[in-house]
């Protein structure tokens, strides 16, 4: 075999030899045409990878655009519903796409399936899976925590199990693992398009898949055989050169990129990694990088197909997919000469290990400068807890490298000084590292093995070692570290880094430790320096699947019954939202003017509220309780203009709704960043809100608001955010809503003259119809009724 680099050199020297070499090389890969039937997954039958259709669509688009394409463009345009007539302009046009798959985690699946049920279809039209990973609280250890979750959440798990069986959806039971790890192990394939109801769905980019986090309403569209709409993303290229070594890990690439682009720098764009440095990364390492791309607001992130991906597909019993991908390989990477809207160059040979945080994932600090930053910012130096695993960093490679550091410490007679937890990403990973010994090493080191679930990464952590409000530091290999994210303690300083540095710092018990330069004391008091971490990218003995945790849909689905008790406080059948009344909205109060960062965690908290994800009225009692009120600098304290009383945000909204008063929310920059949870859009709609008016929106949340019949609007002059006061009244000229046209907001200050603000929006014609009908779901039902 001749490498592509050698092949190019031969081609320049001897054209005749190049032709012969090309023929022989392809013949050793596969002789199969693109119309070969290759199953998407080993768990399903009859769902094939359609590279032939993708290639045909791409040919149409190539002829129309007549320019080199990025890899991200190739995937999106090859999945166009109508490649002949679709308007295609990066950053401007809306693409109607046909995804290959849908994946839902259990917290968002409840609402998605409840919405799908109202569409009155017999089965999902697109291959779909549901994964139970969000409702398991970390408390005392994996086995007992899982048993407790199965008891507490029985009603929800039964609903998901029976509804999946009813509607032909694959169901991964509690304990199977985290959605993104399961997708990577079983469903991701190069060149595919997947949407998932979780913001870290882009993890599948590690296998060359365009995987995008969406709200449940988007998932319902695709499940119901409607095209999925996405504003054509811009493409940011990250060119990797050099090769990592020592303590530098794949996680450091995204930590560095997050520092460059910030939490909003990727908004409206796909991050496309390419260049010679890519080939030195494992497939799971690439998955880590794509996973955390959600923290910079990116639509998704991806890597081009290469031999490392092929090796991972083969190791996970999907060699046939790898062989098929090699046949289509020319379109599983960027074209030569493809242009990016922005280009970042990163030399991996010079990349230092990084630690990001606290309180935001884009505050990036190289390890060489971290001690100084700790001192300068007066961050708590003592490290209370170190946590490795989660959907971001729980691969065999991650766990092997972590275990090598732990073994080095144990051989010197010392263990973790800080509390240490280990979260396997899947049952397959847990079983494999148990068989191969890494798990035993991590437990000997002092680790508590948690359930194969999200756990502390999403706030499912019954933490008891510090009091709420007590300043402390924790460090994890997770992806997100907003205030209170992990343990609901706003004083917890949460840092994110690679599993390697987590283990090293947990060993030292301090943030003031750099394993690249510092020494530790062994059991005899002698100084020693930790060895460079090592670990195989793939298990030499293959993966151990562990316990069987998959439920396939039954052959006879007609006899399956899905019951939702009217008395349930966990599940509630949805009632359609009312259609727009056709009028401008006058004299509305501002429910709250949010100050600073307002993530979906602030709008609809997770943690203990997760149990109400299937009951809209109950979970609405957490609406905006974490947002900071610009009027008083406090959370969950707003004034009710009708009676002057100060109360909780949800209670005030309920009072307005009871009195027939519509209201608006004023927000700051990148409003709604973070998780994809659509409850952050459903709740304000349910409690009577009309519009959310901000300086800017995070992509998924903006779409979610539109889907629920809300108006996400932005100040055309961002300075107007400062002018408007929390106690002002406003008129919103809803009748002006039209594609590309501004909307007028008339502001009536409590003391002062009326003034007007111009508001922008990104509604297209079909989305305007959602607003008119009251929601996207109402529109779907209306069209279904008209068709029948």
C-alpha angles and dihedrals in degrees: 000000000000122000120238090251092053090044092055091050092050090048092057093049102040121016093185092053089048092061093050093046093049092052094050094045095053091045090060091052104049141316093204118122121229092260092066112128109243118166117237091224141010089234098062139050127215098022107111134187104248104206089151092061091043090052092049092050091047092052090055092050093045090055091050099045099033095199138100113278132218117234091250090055091049092056096044097044092045087059097050115135090220111016092174097062108017115123107239121194122136113243094007119051126067117238123212105211140184109218120206095222147008125215125188131187117220098255094055096030092070094064093037093055092043087055092045090052089059089058087067096221125150097226142354114277095212125051106268137181134191121209126199105216110113104065100061113101119210109233120130107351143315103278097045094039090053093049090049092050092049089054097044095043099038093119093053095043090049090051092050093044095050096040091050089050090048097049100037097255125149111241125206108198127223110287094033093105144254116324096240095050091047091049092050092048097045117012114025117101134172115273095012127131118223131172121201134185094237129076093233094059088114086081086095088068084086086077095044094263124139098231118175132190114231141167121265093257091061089050090051090054092056093042087054093051097255120135114257117238123220130168104243103261125226114238123235113196122213110193113201122202132169125026134274121243142168116009095349112111136182089263089066091064094062092038088057094044090049089055090052100044100029125211093302102033094094096047112134093009141096116227109224118193118203142144135086094299091068094075092063092063127088119236090248090049089054088049090055091054093048092045095059092044085089087074092066092051095254119160085227141316129229148174129218118257113270143156093278089061090047090053091051092049090051092047091052092051095259101111091133089061090049091051091049091049090054089058090054093037097119089068095041092079138043121285117251107266095022111159126224128206088229131006128207121190118207125183106206092196088066098038116119125207109266138206118202128201161333109223095351133051095223100062094103122189125177113232090244090063100035099094090053091049091050090053096042094049095039092233113173104272098202112087110222101181138010118197128189131182128038126135090301102055115013103105125130088256092051094049093044093052091046091050091050090059092045091050090051089054094045090050086058091050100251136112140192115308093195127057106275130201132186123203115190110211095221143003087253092057092044093050093045097049089045090054094044096046104246092112093053090050093051091048092049087051088060102269125152109214110222129199122285090263144092095274117153092005089075098030097270091134127118093206116184107163095089134035121243108269093026111128112236142144131241129174127204144170088233127117107236132051109168117153111295092358098130105031107007089247110127090200095059111110102214119194127188126209142133121307087247094063092040091059093044094050092043087056091052093041090219143087088224095079128102111186091197092065111008132082133219132210117252124214090280094049095255121139119249136168122226115250120242109274118254134188143151118256091219132023111261090217094048127249122307107221092207120196120005105253103160126104115198119204111265123249091242107050096161093077093053114104125202111206127191114182115227087219094055119121090194102051132038131177108238124246116210116257116244119263120248112277092226094244139109113258113241136195097002123170124232104242091200137344103218117218121212126330113017110178127177085261088062092045097044114007122215122207111076091004092067090086090067096053090112095048112068098189095050097044090049087074087079096053112141093338089137097048118106114238111228089210096066108003091243135116124242096005117113134153119246104223092205095063106007093241121143112226147143118304096242093046091051091049091050090052091052091048091050089053093047094248119145117212142191136215123222115213140184131227122328092003112194098023119157127039123033092232110148092200086082085066099034094054099058089045092050092049095052105268121152106185144011110209117193146153089251142339137227108244102243095045093049090054092045091055091051091050091057095050096259126134113238103193134173133210108252085208105044089202088071087075088069093047097054117084128211092240096050121113120225141202117209118202097217092166088070092065107127136138111284094356126118124240123222122235112195111203123205109194118208087235115020146035125315115257136180134234126198113228128201130205142177100227118142125196097274092046091051086056088056089057093047092050095043098251144001089260091055088051091051091050091047092052092045090053092047091050092052 
